């Protein structure tokens, strides 16, 4: 597929039709305290988009088999993007923009700026 041909060794594909993306399958259900932290933030009165459905469950956005913390997009306001990172029982919410990496085909990395591991392109 062309999508794979456009990627470099430090990138992996997302959203390729009929191909299982090599995304980490670990997920987390946010605790009430984490949800309260998201609501407490000062931008709560602006536009807000949370990235989960009826259940506050997030899936890691890193490549399968990555090292370090799991990371998932959590919420976005006008000027603030929030991510949840976790390792075992420890979770943290942090603000970061999206990674600025762009593939030769024009796809952007969907991980936070400063992430570890390969870039998630798609």
C-alpha positions in Angstrom: 0.0 0.0 0.0 1.1 3.5 -0.7 0.6 4.6 2.9 3.3 2.2 4.1 5.7 3.3 1.3 5.4 6.9 2.4 6.4 6.1 6.0 10.0 6.2 7.3 11.5 3.8 9.8 10.6 6.1 12.8 6.8 6.1 11.8 4.0 3.6 12.0 0.6 3.8 10.2 -2.9 4.4 11.7 -6.3 4.0 10.0 -5.2 1.8 7.1 -8.3 0.0 5.6 -8.3 -3.8 6.1 -5.0 -3.7 8.1 -4.8 -4.0 11.8 -3.0 -0.9 13.1 0.0 -1.7 15.3 -1.4 0.4 18.1 -1.0 -0.5 21.8 -4.1 -2.3 23.0 -3.8 -1.2 26.6 -6.7 1.0 27.9 -7.6 2.7 31.1 -10.9 3.6 32.7 -10.5 7.1 34.2 -11.2 7.3 37.9 -13.6 9.8 39.3 -10.7 11.9 40.5 -9.3 12.1 37.0 -12.7 13.1 35.6 -13.0 15.8 38.3 -9.6 17.1 37.3 -10.6 17.5 33.7 -13.8 19.4 34.7 -11.9 21.6 37.3 -9.5 23.0 34.7 -9.9 26.7 34.0 -10.9 26.2 30.4 -14.1 24.3 31.4 -16.3 27.3 30.4 -15.0 27.3 26.8 -15.6 24.8 24.1 -14.6 21.3 25.3 -14.3 18.0 23.5 -13.7 14.9 25.5 -12.4 11.8 23.7 -14.5 9.1 25.1 -18.1 7.9 24.9 -20.5 6.9 27.7 -17.7 5.2 29.6 -14.5 7.2 30.4 -12.2 4.7 28.7 -9.1 5.7 26.8 -6.8 3.5 24.7 -3.1 4.1 24.5 -2.0 5.9 21.2 1.6 4.5 21.2 2.8 1.7 19.0 2.2 -1.9 20.4 5.2 -2.9 22.5 6.3 0.6 23.3 8.4 1.4 26.4 7.4 3.8 29.2 4.0 5.2 30.1 0.9 4.7 28.1 -0.6 7.9 26.6 -4.0 8.9 25.2 -5.6 12.0 24.0 -8.2 13.1 26.6 -9.7 16.5 25.9 -9.4 19.6 23.8 -10.4 23.2 24.3 -9.8 26.3 22.2 -6.1 26.6 23.2 -5.5 23.6 25.3 -5.0 19.9 24.5 -4.9 17.4 27.4 -3.5 13.9 27.5 -3.6 11.2 30.1 -0.5 9.2 30.8 -0.5 6.1 33.0 1.7 3.3 34.2 0.2 0.7 36.5 -2.1 2.5 39.0 -0.4 5.9 38.5 -2.1 8.4 36.2 -1.4 11.9 35.3 -3.1 14.5 33.2 -0.8 16.9 31.2 -1.1 19.6 28.6 0.8 19.3 25.3 0.2 20.2 21.7 0.3 17.6 19.0 3.6 16.4 17.6 4.6 18.5 14.6 6.0 15.5 12.6 4.5 15.3 9.1 5.0 12.3 6.8 6.0 12.7 3.2 2.4 11.9 2.3 1.1 14.8 4.5 -0.1 12.7 7.4 0.5 14.2 10.9 1.6 12.4 14.0 -1.3 11.9 16.4 0.8 11.7 19.6 1.7 14.6 22.0 4.6 16.8 21.4 7.8 15.3 22.9 6.5 11.7 22.9 8.8 8.7 23.0 8.9 6.1 20.3 7.9 6.1 16.7 5.5 8.6 15.3 1.8 7.5 14.8 0.9 8.6 11.3 -2.6 8.7 10.0 
